[in-house]
Amino acid sequence: MSISKYVASAELDVVEGFQLLLPYLSRSYSSFMNTIVEVEKLALDLPERQRATLAANLLDSLPGILADEDEGVAEALRREAEIEADPSQAISLTNLDSQIQGRRG
């Protein structure tokens, strides 16, 4: 029985609905992921300058999720006050670099 017949007759429970939708969702997701992979491959094949331009354009197209009205000044002042109150929280640039290198392997 097709999904439209189930929906029309209101004989659809959650499990049956999920089982009927799963093939459609997985095809849609697979198609979406294939498109993303193809776009990524094409982008990575671009010369460095064109990749940089593309990356900048993509980043510029995103909303300012982390944008603050004060451009982060309040957060910087809060962090500075935390470190002044407890200097043991701070790490050196050398230590930070070592931690980053350690995560990269």
ROFITOR-491891 format. One record per atom (N, C-alpha, C): residue in three letters; atom name; x, y, z. Coordinates in nm, 4 decimals. Example, Ala and Ser with C-alpha at 12.3 -4.5 7.8 and 13.67 -1.06 7.14 Angstrom:
BEGIN
<site type="ALA" atom="N" px="1.3190" py="-0.5690" pz="0.7800"/>
<site type="ALA" atom="CA" px="1.2300" py="-0.4500" pz="0.7800"/>
<site type="ALA" atom="C" px="1.3200" py="-0.3300" pz="0.7800"/>
<site type="SER" atom="N" px="1.2850" py="-0.2250" pz="0.7080"/>
<site type="SER" atom="CA" px="1.3670" py="-0.1060" pz="0.7140"/>
<site type="SER" atom="C" px="1.2900" py="0.0030" pz="0.7870"/>
//
This chain:
BEGIN
<site type="MET" atom="N" px="0.0846" py="-0.1177" pz="0.0000"/>
<site type="MET" atom="CA" px="0.0000" py="0.0000" pz="0.0000"/>
<site type="MET" atom="C" px="0.0886" py="0.1232" pz="0.0000"/>
<site type="SER" atom="N" px="0.0578" py="0.2230" pz="-0.0790"/>
<site type="SER" atom="CA" px="0.1403" py="0.3435" pz="-0.0858"/>
<site type="SER" atom="C" px="0.1148" py="0.4313" pz="0.0359"/>
<site type="ILE" atom="N" px="0.2038" py="0.5240" pz="0.0599"/>
<site type="ILE" atom="CA" px="0.1918" py="0.6118" pz="0.1766"/>
<site type="ILE" atom="C" px="0.0668" py="0.6985" pz="0.1683"/>
<site type="SER" atom="N" px="0.0315" py="0.7430" pz="0.0478"/>
<site type="SER" atom="CA" px="-0.0872" py="0.8278" pz="0.0350"/>
<site type="SER" atom="C" px="-0.2138" py="0.7536" pz="0.0755"/>
<site type="LYS" atom="N" px="-0.2219" py="0.6241" pz="0.0492"/>
<site type="LYS" atom="CA" px="-0.3390" py="0.5459" pz="0.0892"/>
<site type="LYS" atom="C" px="-0.3460" py="0.5354" pz="0.2412"/>
<site type="TYR" atom="N" px="-0.2297" py="0.5176" pz="0.3075"/>
<site type="TYR" atom="CA" px="-0.2277" py="0.5114" pz="0.4527"/>
<site type="TYR" atom="C" px="-0.2732" py="0.6434" pz="0.5126"/>
<site type="VAL" atom="N" px="-0.2174" py="0.7528" pz="0.4609"/>
<site type="VAL" atom="CA" px="-0.2499" py="0.8834" pz="0.5157"/>
<site type="VAL" atom="C" px="-0.3973" py="0.9143" pz="0.4933"/>
<site type="ALA" atom="N" px="-0.4474" py="0.8833" pz="0.3756"/>
<site type="ALA" atom="CA" px="-0.5877" py="0.9116" pz="0.3447"/>
<site type="ALA" atom="C" px="-0.6812" py="0.8326" pz="0.4352"/>
<site type="SER" atom="N" px="-0.6449" py="0.7107" pz="0.4694"/>
<site type="SER" atom="CA" px="-0.7339" py="0.6294" pz="0.5511"/>
<site type="SER" atom="C" px="-0.7066" py="0.6456" pz="0.7001"/>
<site type="ALA" atom="N" px="-0.6082" py="0.7246" pz="0.7371"/>
<site type="ALA" atom="CA" px="-0.5723" py="0.7515" pz="0.8768"/>
<site type="ALA" atom="C" px="-0.5427" py="0.6243" pz="0.9539"/>
<site type="GLU" atom="N" px="-0.4901" py="0.5219" pz="0.8881"/>
<site type="GLU" atom="CA" px="-0.4543" py="0.3968" pz="0.9531"/>
<site type="GLU" atom="C" px="-0.3051" py="0.3909" pz="0.9839"/>
<site type="LEU" atom="N" px="-0.2412" py="0.5040" pz="0.9905"/>
<site type="LEU" atom="CA" px="-0.0968" py="0.5103" pz="1.0016"/>
<site type="LEU" atom="C" px="-0.0558" py="0.5328" pz="1.1469"/>
<site type="ASP" atom="N" px="0.0213" py="0.4396" pz="1.2017"/>
<site type="ASP" atom="CA" px="0.0777" py="0.4673" pz="1.3325"/>
<site type="ASP" atom="C" px="0.2202" py="0.5185" pz="1.3119"/>
<site type="VAL" atom="N" px="0.2836" py="0.5597" pz="1.4179"/>
<site type="VAL" atom="CA" px="0.4155" py="0.6226" pz="1.4085"/>
<site type="VAL" atom="C" px="0.5185" py="0.5286" pz="1.3466"/>
<site type="VAL" atom="N" px="0.5223" py="0.4053" pz="1.3888"/>
<site type="VAL" atom="CA" px="0.6206" py="0.3095" pz="1.3371"/>
<site type="VAL" atom="C" px="0.5982" py="0.2842" pz="1.1889"/>
<site type="GLU" atom="N" px="0.4732" py="0.2610" pz="1.1512"/>
<site type="GLU" atom="CA" px="0.4437" py="0.2374" pz="1.0093"/>
<site type="GLU" atom="C" px="0.4810" py="0.3590" pz="0.9263"/>
<site type="GLY" atom="N" px="0.4495" py="0.4774" pz="0.9788"/>
<site type="GLY" atom="CA" px="0.4826" py="0.6007" pz="0.9066"/>
<site type="GLY" atom="C" px="0.6319" py="0.6151" pz="0.8873"/>
<site type="PHE" atom="N" px="0.7056" py="0.5875" pz="0.9934"/>
<site type="PHE" atom="CA" px="0.8511" py="0.5962" pz="0.9839"/>
<site type="PHE" atom="C" px="0.9054" py="0.4956" pz="0.8835"/>
<site type="GLN" atom="N" px="0.8531" py="0.3738" pz="0.8890"/>
<site type="GLN" atom="CA" px="0.8999" py="0.2708" pz="0.7960"/>
<site type="GLN" atom="C" px="0.8699" py="0.3078" pz="0.6516"/>
<site type="LEU" atom="N" px="0.7574" py="0.3730" pz="0.6291"/>
<site type="LEU" atom="CA" px="0.7225" py="0.4145" pz="0.4931"/>
<site type="LEU" atom="C" px="0.8060" py="0.5342" pz="0.4471"/>
<site type="LEU" atom="N" px="0.8373" py="0.6254" pz="0.5397"/>
<site type="LEU" atom="CA" px="0.9129" py="0.7455" pz="0.5033"/>
<site type="LEU" atom="C" px="1.0626" py="0.7214" pz="0.4934"/>
<site type="LEU" atom="N" px="1.1127" py="0.6238" pz="0.5639"/>
<site type="LEU" atom="CA" px="1.2568" py="0.5992" pz="0.5687"/>
<site type="LEU" atom="C" px="1.3215" py="0.5886" pz="0.4307"/>
<site type="PRO" atom="N" px="1.2657" py="0.5118" pz="0.3378"/>
<site type="PRO" atom="CA" px="1.3299" py="0.5047" pz="0.2060"/>
<site type="PRO" atom="C" px="1.3383" py="0.6417" pz="0.1362"/>
<site type="TYR" atom="N" px="1.2355" py="0.7232" pz="0.1527"/>
<site type="TYR" atom="CA" px="1.2362" py="0.8558" pz="0.0909"/>
<site type="TYR" atom="C" px="1.3388" py="0.9466" pz="0.1573"/>
<site type="LEU" atom="N" px="1.3418" py="0.9404" pz="0.2910"/>
<site type="LEU" atom="CA" px="1.4359" py="1.0248" pz="0.3646"/>
<site type="LEU" atom="C" px="1.5800" py="0.9857" pz="0.3359"/>
<site type="SER" atom="N" px="1.6073" py="0.8558" pz="0.3323"/>
<site type="SER" atom="CA" px="1.7454" py="0.8122" pz="0.3095"/>
<site type="SER" atom="C" px="1.7899" py="0.8474" pz="0.1681"/>
<site type="ARG" atom="N" px="1.6994" py="0.8387" pz="0.0702"/>
<site type="ARG" atom="CA" px="1.7354" py="0.8793" pz="-0.0668"/>
<site type="ARG" atom="C" px="1.7626" py="1.0285" pz="-0.0721"/>
<site type="SER" atom="N" px="1.6799" py="1.1061" pz="-0.0061"/>
<site type="SER" atom="CA" px="1.6965" py="1.2506" pz="-0.0047"/>
<site type="SER" atom="C" px="1.8277" py="1.2880" pz="0.0645"/>
<site type="TYR" atom="N" px="1.8548" py="1.2265" pz="0.1806"/>
<site type="TYR" atom="CA" px="1.9777" py="1.2536" pz="0.2550"/>
<site type="TYR" atom="C" px="2.0990" py="1.2124" pz="0.1730"/>
<site type="SER" atom="N" px="2.0910" py="1.0942" pz="0.1118"/>
<site type="SER" atom="CA" px="2.2017" py="1.0453" pz="0.0303"/>
<site type="SER" atom="C" px="2.2284" py="1.1395" pz="-0.0858"/>
<site type="SER" atom="N" px="2.1231" py="1.1835" pz="-0.1509"/>
<site type="SER" atom="CA" px="2.1373" py="1.2771" pz="-0.2624"/>
<site type="SER" atom="C" px="2.2005" py="1.4078" pz="-0.2155"/>
<site type="PHE" atom="N" px="2.1552" py="1.4573" pz="-0.0995"/>
<site type="PHE" atom="CA" px="2.2109" py="1.5797" pz="-0.0431"/>
<site type="PHE" atom="C" px="2.3590" py="1.5627" pz="-0.0127"/>
<site type="MET" atom="N" px="2.3955" py="1.4514" pz="0.0505"/>
<site type="MET" atom="CA" px="2.5356" py="1.4274" pz="0.0845"/>
<site type="MET" atom="C" px="2.6207" py="1.4109" pz="-0.0399"/>
<site type="ASN" atom="N" px="2.5671" py="1.3443" pz="-0.1432"/>
<site type="ASN" atom="CA" px="2.6421" py="1.3322" pz="-0.2680"/>
<site type="ASN" atom="C" px="2.6696" py="1.4697" pz="-0.3261"/>
<site type="THR" atom="N" px="2.5709" py="1.5581" pz="-0.3208"/>
<site type="THR" atom="CA" px="2.5896" py="1.6932" pz="-0.3724"/>
<site type="THR" atom="C" px="2.6976" py="1.7659" pz="-0.2938"/>
<site type="ILE" atom="N" px="2.6938" py="1.7553" pz="-0.1626"/>
<site type="ILE" atom="CA" px="2.7947" py="1.8207" pz="-0.0785"/>
<site type="ILE" atom="C" px="2.9338" py="1.7677" pz="-0.1114"/>
<site type="VAL" atom="N" px="2.9474" py="1.6370" pz="-0.1243"/>
<site type="VAL" atom="CA" px="3.0770" py="1.5755" pz="-0.1557"/>
<site type="VAL" atom="C" px="3.1257" py="1.6228" pz="-0.2925"/>
<site type="GLU" atom="N" px="3.0361" py="1.6291" pz="-0.3894"/>
<site type="GLU" atom="CA" px="3.0741" py="1.6746" pz="-0.5237"/>
<site type="GLU" atom="C" px="3.1191" py="1.8198" pz="-0.5210"/>
<site type="VAL" atom="N" px="3.0473" py="1.9046" pz="-0.4497"/>
<site type="VAL" atom="CA" px="3.0839" py="2.0458" pz="-0.4404"/>
<site type="VAL" atom="C" px="3.2195" py="2.0598" pz="-0.3717"/>
<site type="GLU" atom="N" px="3.2400" py="1.9817" pz="-0.2663"/>
<site type="GLU" atom="CA" px="3.3678" py="1.9877" pz="-0.1951"/>
<site type="GLU" atom="C" px="3.4831" py="1.9466" pz="-0.2862"/>
<site type="LYS" atom="N" px="3.4644" py="1.8395" pz="-0.3624"/>
<site type="LYS" atom="CA" px="3.5693" py="1.7946" pz="-0.4545"/>
<site type="LYS" atom="C" px="3.6011" py="1.9026" pz="-0.5572"/>
<site type="LEU" atom="N" px="3.4967" py="1.9634" pz="-0.6131"/>
<site type="LEU" atom="CA" px="3.5179" py="2.0700" pz="-0.7108"/>
<site type="LEU" atom="C" px="3.5908" py="2.1877" pz="-0.6472"/>
<site type="ALA" atom="N" px="3.5510" py="2.2239" pz="-0.5269"/>
<site type="ALA" atom="CA" px="3.6145" py="2.3369" pz="-0.4586"/>
<site type="ALA" atom="C" px="3.7612" py="2.3080" pz="-0.4286"/>
<site type="LEU" atom="N" px="3.7906" py="2.1859" pz="-0.3855"/>
<site type="LEU" atom="CA" px="3.9289" py="2.1513" pz="-0.3525"/>
<site type="LEU" atom="C" px="4.0184" py="2.1441" pz="-0.4757"/>
<site type="ASP" atom="N" px="3.9584" py="2.1269" pz="-0.5918"/>
<site type="ASP" atom="CA" px="4.0358" py="2.1247" pz="-0.7160"/>
<site type="ASP" atom="C" px="4.0697" py="2.2650" pz="-0.7669"/>
<site type="LEU" atom="N" px="4.0086" py="2.3674" pz="-0.7075"/>
<site type="LEU" atom="CA" px="4.0364" py="2.5046" pz="-0.7493"/>
<site type="LEU" atom="C" px="4.1768" py="2.5456" pz="-0.7061"/>
<site type="PRO" atom="N" px="4.2368" py="2.6388" pz="-0.7786"/>
<site type="PRO" atom="CA" px="4.3649" py="2.6947" pz="-0.7329"/>
<site type="PRO" atom="C" px="4.3460" py="2.7646" pz="-0.5975"/>
<site type="GLU" atom="N" px="4.4532" py="2.7773" pz="-0.5232"/>
<site type="GLU" atom="CA" px="4.4477" py="2.8307" pz="-0.3877"/>
<site type="GLU" atom="C" px="4.3768" py="2.9664" pz="-0.3807"/>
<site type="ARG" atom="N" px="4.4085" py="3.0551" pz="-0.4714"/>
<site type="ARG" atom="CA" px="4.3485" py="3.1894" pz="-0.4683"/>
<site type="ARG" atom="C" px="4.1961" py="3.1821" pz="-0.4870"/>
<site type="GLN" atom="N" px="4.1510" py="3.0963" pz="-0.5780"/>
<site type="GLN" atom="CA" px="4.0073" py="3.0819" pz="-0.6010"/>
<site type="GLN" atom="C" px="3.9388" py="3.0139" pz="-0.4817"/>
<site type="ARG" atom="N" px="4.0077" py="2.9178" pz="-0.4178"/>
<site type="ARG" atom="CA" px="3.9517" py="2.8544" pz="-0.2978"/>
<site type="ARG" atom="C" px="3.9362" py="2.9573" pz="-0.1867"/>
<site type="ALA" atom="N" px="4.0366" py="3.0438" pz="-0.1729"/>
<site type="ALA" atom="CA" px="4.0302" py="3.1475" pz="-0.0692"/>
<site type="ALA" atom="C" px="3.9146" py="3.2435" pz="-0.0962"/>
<site type="THR" atom="N" px="3.8963" py="3.2813" pz="-0.2203"/>
<site type="THR" atom="CA" px="3.7856" py="3.3699" pz="-0.2557"/>
<site type="THR" atom="C" px="3.6522" py="3.3024" pz="-0.2282"/>
<site type="LEU" atom="N" px="3.6407" py="3.1754" pz="-0.2675"/>
<site type="LEU" atom="CA" px="3.5180" py="3.0997" pz="-0.2429"/>
<site type="LEU" atom="C" px="3.4904" py="3.0899" pz="-0.0927"/>
<site type="ALA" atom="N" px="3.5931" py="3.0568" pz="-0.0155"/>
<site type="ALA" atom="CA" px="3.5769" py="3.0443" pz="0.1291"/>
<site type="ALA" atom="C" px="3.5316" py="3.1773" pz="0.1898"/>
<site type="ALA" atom="N" px="3.5928" py="3.2862" pz="0.1477"/>
<site type="ALA" atom="CA" px="3.5547" py="3.4179" pz="0.1995"/>
<site type="ALA" atom="C" px="3.4100" py="3.4504" pz="0.1634"/>
<site type="ASN" atom="N" px="3.3717" py="3.4205" pz="0.0408"/>
<site type="ASN" atom="CA" px="3.2337" py="3.4470" pz="-0.0016"/>
<site type="ASN" atom="C" px="3.1342" py="3.3624" pz="0.0767"/>
<site type="LEU" atom="N" px="3.1680" py="3.2359" pz="0.1000"/>
<site type="LEU" atom="CA" px="3.0794" py="3.1493" pz="0.1776"/>
<site type="LEU" atom="C" px="3.0664" py="3.1990" pz="0.3219"/>
<site type="LEU" atom="N" px="3.1779" py="3.2365" pz="0.3824"/>
<site type="LEU" atom="CA" px="3.1730" py="3.2876" pz="0.5194"/>
<site type="LEU" atom="C" px="3.0938" py="3.4174" pz="0.5271"/>
<site type="ASP" atom="N" px="3.1110" py="3.5032" pz="0.4280"/>
<site type="ASP" atom="CA" px="3.0357" py="3.6289" pz="0.4255"/>
<site type="ASP" atom="C" px="2.8861" py="3.6060" pz="0.4087"/>
<site type="SER" atom="N" px="2.8495" py="3.4930" pz="0.3492"/>
<site type="SER" atom="CA" px="2.7075" py="3.4643" pz="0.3263"/>
<site type="SER" atom="C" px="2.6364" py="3.4146" pz="0.4514"/>
<site type="LEU" atom="N" px="2.7125" py="3.3780" pz="0.5552"/>
<site type="LEU" atom="CA" px="2.6530" py="3.3256" pz="0.6776"/>
<site type="LEU" atom="C" px="2.6110" py="3.4392" pz="0.7703"/>
<site type="PRO" atom="N" px="2.5054" py="3.4162" pz="0.8483"/>
<site type="PRO" atom="CA" px="2.4656" py="3.5189" pz="0.9446"/>
<site type="PRO" atom="C" px="2.5697" py="3.5292" pz="1.0556"/>
<site type="GLY" atom="N" px="2.5780" py="3.6428" pz="1.1145"/>
<site type="GLY" atom="CA" px="2.6737" py="3.6670" pz="1.2224"/>
<site type="GLY" atom="C" px="2.6283" py="3.6028" pz="1.3518"/>
<site type="ILE" atom="N" px="2.6372" py="3.4706" pz="1.3606"/>
<site type="ILE" atom="CA" px="2.5890" py="3.3968" pz="1.4768"/>
<site type="ILE" atom="C" px="2.6620" py="3.4409" pz="1.6034"/>
<site type="LEU" atom="N" px="2.7903" py="3.4577" pz="1.5922"/>
<site type="LEU" atom="CA" px="2.8685" py="3.4927" pz="1.7104"/>
<site type="LEU" atom="C" px="2.8930" py="3.6422" pz="1.7222"/>
<site type="ALA" atom="N" px="2.8274" py="3.7209" pz="1.6397"/>
<site type="ALA" atom="CA" px="2.8481" py="3.8650" pz="1.6421"/>
<site type="ALA" atom="C" px="2.7844" py="3.9252" pz="1.7669"/>
<site type="ASP" atom="N" px="2.8583" py="4.0079" pz="1.8332"/>
<site type="ASP" atom="CA" px="2.8080" py="4.0807" pz="1.9492"/>
<site type="ASP" atom="C" px="2.7901" py="4.2265" pz="1.9103"/>
<site type="GLU" atom="N" px="2.6986" py="4.2925" pz="1.9772"/>
<site type="GLU" atom="CA" px="2.6785" py="4.4344" pz="1.9490"/>
<site type="GLU" atom="C" px="2.8058" py="4.5137" pz="1.9749"/>
<site type="ASP" atom="N" px="2.8812" py="4.4708" pz="2.0751"/>
<site type="ASP" atom="CA" px="3.0047" py="4.5418" pz="2.1092"/>
<site type="ASP" atom="C" px="3.1284" py="4.4745" pz="2.0508"/>
<site type="GLU" atom="N" px="3.1070" py="4.3856" pz="1.9542"/>
<site type="GLU" atom="CA" px="3.2153" py="4.3135" pz="1.8857"/>
<site type="GLU" atom="C" px="3.3011" py="4.2311" pz="1.9809"/>
<site type="GLY" atom="N" px="3.2420" py="4.1831" pz="2.0892"/>
<site type="GLY" atom="CA" px="3.3129" py="4.0944" pz="2.1808"/>
<site type="GLY" atom="C" px="3.3889" py="4.1633" pz="2.2921"/>
<site type="VAL" atom="N" px="3.3770" py="4.2944" pz="2.3008"/>
<site type="VAL" atom="CA" px="3.4517" py="4.3675" pz="2.4034"/>
<site type="VAL" atom="C" px="3.4094" py="4.3232" pz="2.5435"/>
<site type="ALA" atom="N" px="3.2793" py="4.3083" pz="2.5668"/>
<site type="ALA" atom="CA" px="3.2319" py="4.2667" pz="2.7002"/>
<site type="ALA" atom="C" px="3.2870" py="4.1297" pz="2.7374"/>
<site type="GLU" atom="N" px="3.2879" py="4.0371" pz="2.6407"/>
<site type="GLU" atom="CA" px="3.3414" py="3.9025" pz="2.6674"/>
<site type="GLU" atom="C" px="3.4910" py="3.9096" pz="2.6970"/>
<site type="ALA" atom="N" px="3.5645" py="3.9907" pz="2.6237"/>
<site type="ALA" atom="CA" px="3.7082" py="4.0051" pz="2.6466"/>
<site type="ALA" atom="C" px="3.7345" py="4.0624" pz="2.7857"/>
<site type="LEU" atom="N" px="3.6563" py="4.1613" pz="2.8253"/>
<site type="LEU" atom="CA" px="3.6730" py="4.2202" pz="2.9586"/>
<site type="LEU" atom="C" px="3.6393" py="4.1197" pz="3.0682"/>
<site type="ARG" atom="N" px="3.5350" py="4.0385" pz="3.0464"/>
<site type="ARG" atom="CA" px="3.4984" py="3.9354" pz="3.1440"/>
<site type="ARG" atom="C" px="3.6117" py="3.8343" pz="3.1602"/>
<site type="ARG" atom="N" px="3.6676" py="3.7906" pz="3.0477"/>
<site type="ARG" atom="CA" px="3.7775" py="3.6931" pz="3.0539"/>
<site type="ARG" atom="C" px="3.9014" py="3.7525" pz="3.1198"/>
<site type="GLU" atom="N" px="3.9279" py="3.8787" pz="3.0896"/>
<site type="GLU" atom="CA" px="4.0432" py="3.9453" pz="3.1510"/>
<site type="GLU" atom="C" px="4.0250" py="3.9516" pz="3.3027"/>
<site type="ALA" atom="N" px="3.9050" py="3.9845" pz="3.3480"/>
<site type="ALA" atom="CA" px="3.8778" py="3.9907" pz="3.4920"/>
<site type="ALA" atom="C" px="3.8942" py="3.8540" pz="3.5569"/>
<site type="GLU" atom="N" px="3.8508" py="3.7470" pz="3.4872"/>
<site type="GLU" atom="CA" px="3.8673" py="3.6106" pz="3.5401"/>
<site type="GLU" atom="C" px="4.0144" py="3.5770" pz="3.5595"/>
<site type="ILE" atom="N" px="4.0959" py="3.6113" pz="3.4609"/>
<site type="ILE" atom="CA" px="4.2389" py="3.5785" pz="3.4682"/>
<site type="ILE" atom="C" px="4.3087" py="3.6632" pz="3.5741"/>
<site type="GLU" atom="N" px="4.2673" py="3.7886" pz="3.5864"/>
<site type="GLU" atom="CA" px="4.3259" py="3.8728" pz="3.6910"/>
<site type="GLU" atom="C" px="4.2886" py="3.8201" pz="3.8298"/>
<site type="ALA" atom="N" px="4.1671" py="3.7678" pz="3.8430"/>
<site type="ALA" atom="CA" px="4.1234" py="3.7132" pz="3.9717"/>
<site type="ALA" atom="C" px="4.1919" py="3.5810" pz="4.0034"/>
<site type="ASP" atom="N" px="4.2210" py="3.5016" pz="3.9005"/>
<site type="ASP" atom="CA" px="4.2854" py="3.3716" pz="3.9203"/>
<site type="ASP" atom="C" px="4.3844" py="3.3475" pz="3.8067"/>
<site type="PRO" atom="N" px="4.5073" py="3.4006" pz="3.8217"/>
<site type="PRO" atom="CA" px="4.6073" py="3.3890" pz="3.7147"/>
<site type="PRO" atom="C" px="4.6436" py="3.2452" pz="3.6782"/>
<site type="SER" atom="N" px="4.6117" py="3.1485" pz="3.7641"/>
<site type="SER" atom="CA" px="4.6452" py="3.0094" pz="3.7328"/>
<site type="SER" atom="C" px="4.5625" py="2.9555" pz="3.6159"/>
<site type="GLN" atom="N" px="4.4538" py="3.0254" pz="3.5795"/>
<site type="GLN" atom="CA" px="4.3715" py="2.9843" pz="3.4659"/>
<site type="GLN" atom="C" px="4.4412" py="3.0106" pz="3.3324"/>
<site type="ALA" atom="N" px="4.5333" py="3.1047" pz="3.3305"/>
<site type="ALA" atom="CA" px="4.5997" py="3.1432" pz="3.2064"/>
<site type="ALA" atom="C" px="4.7071" py="3.0413" pz="3.1690"/>
<site type="ILE" atom="N" px="4.7281" py="3.0256" pz="3.0391"/>
<site type="ILE" atom="CA" px="4.8390" py="2.9419" pz="2.9911"/>
<site type="ILE" atom="C" px="4.9219" py="3.0248" pz="2.8941"/>
<site type="SER" atom="N" px="5.0465" py="2.9868" pz="2.8803"/>
<site type="SER" atom="CA" px="5.1353" py="3.0597" pz="2.7902"/>
<site type="SER" atom="C" px="5.1042" py="3.0239" pz="2.6454"/>
<site type="LEU" atom="N" px="5.1484" py="3.1076" pz="2.5546"/>
<site type="LEU" atom="CA" px="5.1304" py="3.0807" pz="2.4123"/>
<site type="LEU" atom="C" px="5.2024" py="2.9518" pz="2.3740"/>
<site type="THR" atom="N" px="5.3186" py="2.9276" pz="2.4315"/>
<site type="THR" atom="CA" px="5.3932" py="2.8046" pz="2.4044"/>
<site type="THR" atom="C" px="5.3141" py="2.6826" pz="2.4488"/>
<site type="ASN" atom="N" px="5.2533" py="2.6910" pz="2.5668"/>
<site type="ASN" atom="CA" px="5.1723" py="2.5806" pz="2.6175"/>
<site type="ASN" atom="C" px="5.0500" py="2.5585" pz="2.5290"/>
<site type="LEU" atom="N" px="4.9865" py="2.6664" pz="2.4855"/>
<site type="LEU" atom="CA" px="4.8711" py="2.6557" pz="2.3960"/>
<site type="LEU" atom="C" px="4.9113" py="2.5882" pz="2.2653"/>
<site type="ASP" atom="N" px="5.0229" py="2.6324" pz="2.2069"/>
<site type="ASP" atom="CA" px="5.0725" py="2.5707" pz="2.0832"/>
<site type="ASP" atom="C" px="5.0994" py="2.4216" pz="2.1024"/>
<site type="SER" atom="N" px="5.1575" py="2.3857" pz="2.2157"/>
<site type="SER" atom="CA" px="5.1854" py="2.2442" pz="2.2441"/>
<site type="SER" atom="C" px="5.0570" py="2.1632" pz="2.2528"/>
<site type="GLN" atom="N" px="4.9545" py="2.2186" pz="2.3192"/>
<site type="GLN" atom="CA" px="4.8267" py="2.1492" pz="2.3300"/>
<site type="GLN" atom="C" px="4.7626" py="2.1301" pz="2.1936"/>
<site type="ILE" atom="N" px="4.7687" py="2.2317" pz="2.1104"/>
<site type="ILE" atom="CA" px="4.7114" py="2.2212" pz="1.9752"/>
<site type="ILE" atom="C" px="4.7865" py="2.1165" pz="1.8934"/>
<site type="GLN" atom="N" px="4.9183" py="2.1187" pz="1.8994"/>
<site type="GLN" atom="CA" px="4.9984" py="2.0206" pz="1.8251"/>
<site type="GLN" atom="C" px="4.9698" py="1.8791" pz="1.8748"/>
<site type="GLY" atom="N" px="4.9494" py="1.8655" pz="2.0048"/>
<site type="GLY" atom="CA" px="4.9187" py="1.7350" pz="2.0617"/>
<site type="GLY" atom="C" px="4.7867" py="1.6798" pz="2.0120"/>
<site type="ARG" atom="N" px="4.6893" py="1.7663" pz="1.9905"/>
<site type="ARG" atom="CA" px="4.5588" py="1.7232" pz="1.9394"/>
<site type="ARG" atom="C" px="4.5667" py="1.6848" pz="1.7929"/>
<site type="ARG" atom="N" px="4.6543" py="1.7489" pz="1.7207"/>
<site type="ARG" atom="CA" px="4.6689" py="1.7194" pz="1.5774"/>
<site type="ARG" atom="C" px="4.7441" py="1.5900" pz="1.5529"/>
<site type="GLY" atom="N" px="4.8179" py="1.5473" pz="1.6519"/>
<site type="GLY" atom="CA" px="4.8888" py="1.4199" pz="1.6393"/>
<site type="GLY" atom="C" px="5.0229" py="1.4381" pz="1.5935"/>
//
